[in-house]
């Protein structure tokens, strides 16, 4: 739950507070604002530089399963950009992921890549979002062997994609809004936040 104005995100189970407005990455990060969310407070991105690190790092090898879930709301005047990211430092060979809003098609899309290529493209994961209702996104990465991950994406309880990719998560850091870790180059990586959007109820299952 997002429940402290001085800490935009708080792990209510372990009490871990997010790193706020990281300035060591590609962008000079600015703090998102808190507004009324789905059930309590939520984060809204008003500037393209609004973004935080949650403090979570995903690590996987072999038959391991992770799920990332979040609620989001797209206002009519939203701009294209990021809602959430999983990005490792560029010196680490890890999978990376972006959750993007695309204004031109009024849709949500997911991209997964490694340091050299795109493994899951936005064109394969595009889902129309043409209202300003609350929606729930769940992305699961399940290891089927030491190198293969089966990715499933569901929006509002509807399965939209299942696809196998090769790679592991190696210290990939979960961020919200503008990317605060320098992205891999050459993989069409977006770095700015989708403004006038709201994110709430972020959960990670391991």
DAFENRA-V210767 format. One record per residue. N is the residue number from 1. RES is the residue in one small letter. BURIAL is + if it has 24 or more other C-alpha atoms within 12 Angstrom, else -. D_CENTER is the distance of its C-alpha to the mean C-alpha in Angstrom with 1 decimal. Layout:
# DAFENRA-V210767
n:N res:RES burial:BURIAL d_center:D_CENTER
n:N res:RES burial:BURIAL d_center:D_CENTER
This chain:
# DAFENRA-V210767
n:1 res:x burial:+ d_center:16.2
n:2 res:x burial:+ d_center:16.0
n:3 res:x burial:+ d_center:19.7
n:4 res:x burial:- d_center:21.0
n:5 res:x burial:- d_center:21.3
n:6 res:x burial:- d_center:21.6
n:7 res:x burial:+ d_center:18.5
n:8 res:x burial:+ d_center:15.5
n:9 res:x burial:+ d_center:14.0
n:10 res:x burial:+ d_center:16.4
n:11 res:x burial:- d_center:16.4
n:12 res:x burial:- d_center:19.4
n:13 res:x burial:- d_center:20.5
n:14 res:x burial:- d_center:20.9
n:15 res:x burial:- d_center:21.0
n:16 res:x burial:- d_center:18.6
n:17 res:x burial:+ d_center:17.6
n:18 res:x burial:+ d_center:14.7
n:19 res:x burial:+ d_center:15.6
n:20 res:x burial:+ d_center:16.0
n:21 res:x burial:+ d_center:15.6
n:22 res:x burial:+ d_center:15.8
n:23 res:x burial:- d_center:18.4
n:24 res:x burial:- d_center:18.8
n:25 res:x burial:+ d_center:16.1
n:26 res:x burial:+ d_center:16.5
n:27 res:x burial:+ d_center:16.4
n:28 res:x burial:+ d_center:18.4
n:29 res:x burial:+ d_center:15.8
n:30 res:x burial:+ d_center:17.0
n:31 res:x burial:+ d_center:16.5
n:32 res:x burial:+ d_center:14.9
n:33 res:x burial:+ d_center:17.6
n:34 res:x burial:+ d_center:18.0
n:35 res:x burial:+ d_center:19.4
n:36 res:x burial:- d_center:20.3
n:37 res:x burial:+ d_center:17.6
n:38 res:x burial:- d_center:17.9
n:39 res:x burial:- d_center:20.2
n:40 res:x burial:- d_center:20.2
n:41 res:x burial:+ d_center:18.5
n:42 res:x burial:+ d_center:15.1
n:43 res:x burial:+ d_center:13.3
n:44 res:x burial:+ d_center:14.1
n:45 res:x burial:+ d_center:13.4
n:46 res:x burial:+ d_center:17.0
n:47 res:x burial:+ d_center:16.9
n:48 res:x burial:+ d_center:15.0
n:49 res:x burial:+ d_center:15.0
n:50 res:x burial:+ d_center:13.5
n:51 res:x burial:+ d_center:10.9
n:52 res:x burial:+ d_center:11.0
n:53 res:x burial:+ d_center:10.4
n:54 res:x burial:+ d_center:10.4
n:55 res:x burial:+ d_center:13.0
n:56 res:x burial:+ d_center:11.6
n:57 res:x burial:+ d_center:12.3
n:58 res:x burial:+ d_center:12.2
n:59 res:x burial:+ d_center:15.6
n:60 res:x burial:+ d_center:17.2
n:61 res:x burial:+ d_center:20.5
n:62 res:x burial:- d_center:22.6
n:63 res:x burial:- d_center:22.4
n:64 res:x burial:+ d_center:19.4
n:65 res:x burial:+ d_center:16.9
n:66 res:x burial:+ d_center:13.4
n:67 res:x burial:+ d_center:11.5
n:68 res:x burial:+ d_center:8.2
n:69 res:x burial:+ d_center:9.1
n:70 res:x burial:+ d_center:8.6
n:71 res:x burial:+ d_center:11.1
n:72 res:x burial:+ d_center:11.0
n:73 res:x burial:+ d_center:14.0
n:74 res:x burial:+ d_center:14.8
n:75 res:x burial:+ d_center:18.0
n:76 res:x burial:- d_center:20.7
n:77 res:x burial:- d_center:20.5
n:78 res:x burial:+ d_center:16.8
n:79 res:x burial:+ d_center:16.2
n:80 res:x burial:+ d_center:14.0
n:81 res:x burial:+ d_center:10.9
n:82 res:x burial:+ d_center:7.2
n:83 res:x burial:+ d_center:5.6
n:84 res:x burial:+ d_center:2.1
n:85 res:x burial:+ d_center:3.3
n:86 res:x burial:+ d_center:5.9
n:87 res:x burial:+ d_center:9.1
n:88 res:x burial:+ d_center:12.6
n:89 res:x burial:+ d_center:15.6
n:90 res:x burial:+ d_center:17.3
n:91 res:x burial:- d_center:20.3
n:92 res:x burial:- d_center:18.6
n:93 res:x burial:- d_center:18.6
n:94 res:x burial:+ d_center:15.3
n:95 res:x burial:+ d_center:12.9
n:96 res:x burial:+ d_center:9.8
n:97 res:x burial:+ d_center:6.9
n:98 res:x burial:+ d_center:5.4
n:99 res:x burial:+ d_center:4.8
n:100 res:x burial:+ d_center:7.9
n:101 res:x burial:+ d_center:10.8
n:102 res:x burial:+ d_center:14.2
n:103 res:x burial:+ d_center:17.0
n:104 res:x burial:- d_center:19.8
n:105 res:x burial:- d_center:19.2
n:106 res:x burial:+ d_center:17.7
n:107 res:x burial:+ d_center:15.1
n:108 res:x burial:+ d_center:11.5
n:109 res:x burial:+ d_center:10.7
n:110 res:x burial:+ d_center:8.7
n:111 res:x burial:+ d_center:9.9
n:112 res:x burial:+ d_center:10.7
n:113 res:x burial:+ d_center:13.3
n:114 res:x burial:+ d_center:15.4
n:115 res:x burial:+ d_center:17.6
n:116 res:x burial:- d_center:20.0
n:117 res:x burial:- d_center:18.7
n:118 res:x burial:+ d_center:16.2
n:119 res:x burial:+ d_center:16.3
n:120 res:x burial:+ d_center:14.5
n:121 res:x burial:+ d_center:14.9
n:122 res:x burial:+ d_center:13.6
n:123 res:x burial:- d_center:17.2
n:124 res:x burial:- d_center:17.0
n:125 res:x burial:+ d_center:14.1
n:126 res:x burial:+ d_center:15.0
n:127 res:x burial:+ d_center:15.5
n:128 res:x burial:- d_center:17.6
n:129 res:x burial:+ d_center:16.5
n:130 res:x burial:- d_center:19.7
n:131 res:x burial:- d_center:20.2
n:132 res:x burial:- d_center:19.0
n:133 res:x burial:- d_center:18.9
n:134 res:x burial:+ d_center:16.3
n:135 res:x burial:+ d_center:14.3
n:136 res:x burial:+ d_center:12.7
n:137 res:x burial:+ d_center:10.1
n:138 res:x burial:+ d_center:10.6
n:139 res:x burial:+ d_center:9.6
n:140 res:x burial:+ d_center:12.4
n:141 res:x burial:+ d_center:13.4
n:142 res:x burial:+ d_center:17.2
n:143 res:x burial:+ d_center:19.5
n:144 res:x burial:- d_center:22.7
n:145 res:x burial:- d_center:24.4
n:146 res:x burial:- d_center:24.0
n:147 res:x burial:- d_center:22.1
n:148 res:x burial:+ d_center:20.8
n:149 res:x burial:+ d_center:17.6
n:150 res:x burial:+ d_center:17.7
n:151 res:x burial:+ d_center:14.4
n:152 res:x burial:+ d_center:14.6
n:153 res:x burial:+ d_center:12.6
n:154 res:x burial:+ d_center:14.0
n:155 res:x burial:+ d_center:13.9
n:156 res:x burial:- d_center:16.5
n:157 res:x burial:- d_center:18.0
n:158 res:x burial:- d_center:18.8
n:159 res:x burial:- d_center:18.0
n:160 res:x burial:+ d_center:16.9
n:161 res:x burial:+ d_center:16.7
n:162 res:x burial:- d_center:17.9
n:163 res:x burial:+ d_center:18.2
n:164 res:x burial:- d_center:19.2
n:165 res:x burial:+ d_center:18.0
n:166 res:x burial:+ d_center:19.5
n:167 res:x burial:+ d_center:18.0
n:168 res:x burial:+ d_center:16.7
n:169 res:x burial:+ d_center:13.9
n:170 res:x burial:+ d_center:15.8
n:171 res:x burial:+ d_center:14.6
n:172 res:x burial:+ d_center:11.0
n:173 res:x burial:+ d_center:9.6
n:174 res:x burial:+ d_center:6.6
n:175 res:x burial:+ d_center:6.1
n:176 res:x burial:+ d_center:5.9
n:177 res:x burial:+ d_center:7.7
n:178 res:x burial:+ d_center:9.8
n:179 res:x burial:+ d_center:9.3
n:180 res:x burial:+ d_center:11.8
n:181 res:x burial:+ d_center:12.5
n:182 res:x burial:+ d_center:14.7
n:183 res:x burial:+ d_center:13.3
n:184 res:x burial:+ d_center:15.5
n:185 res:x burial:- d_center:18.1
n:186 res:x burial:- d_center:19.5
n:187 res:x burial:+ d_center:16.4
n:188 res:x burial:- d_center:15.8
n:189 res:x burial:+ d_center:12.7
n:190 res:x burial:+ d_center:11.7
n:191 res:x burial:+ d_center:11.5
n:192 res:x burial:+ d_center:12.0
n:193 res:x burial:+ d_center:10.6
n:194 res:x burial:+ d_center:11.5
n:195 res:x burial:+ d_center:14.4
n:196 res:x burial:+ d_center:16.1
n:197 res:x burial:+ d_center:13.1
n:198 res:x burial:+ d_center:12.6
n:199 res:x burial:+ d_center:10.0
n:200 res:x burial:+ d_center:11.9
n:201 res:x burial:+ d_center:12.5
n:202 res:x burial:+ d_center:9.4
n:203 res:x burial:+ d_center:11.0
n:204 res:x burial:+ d_center:11.0
n:205 res:x burial:- d_center:14.1
n:206 res:x burial:- d_center:16.0
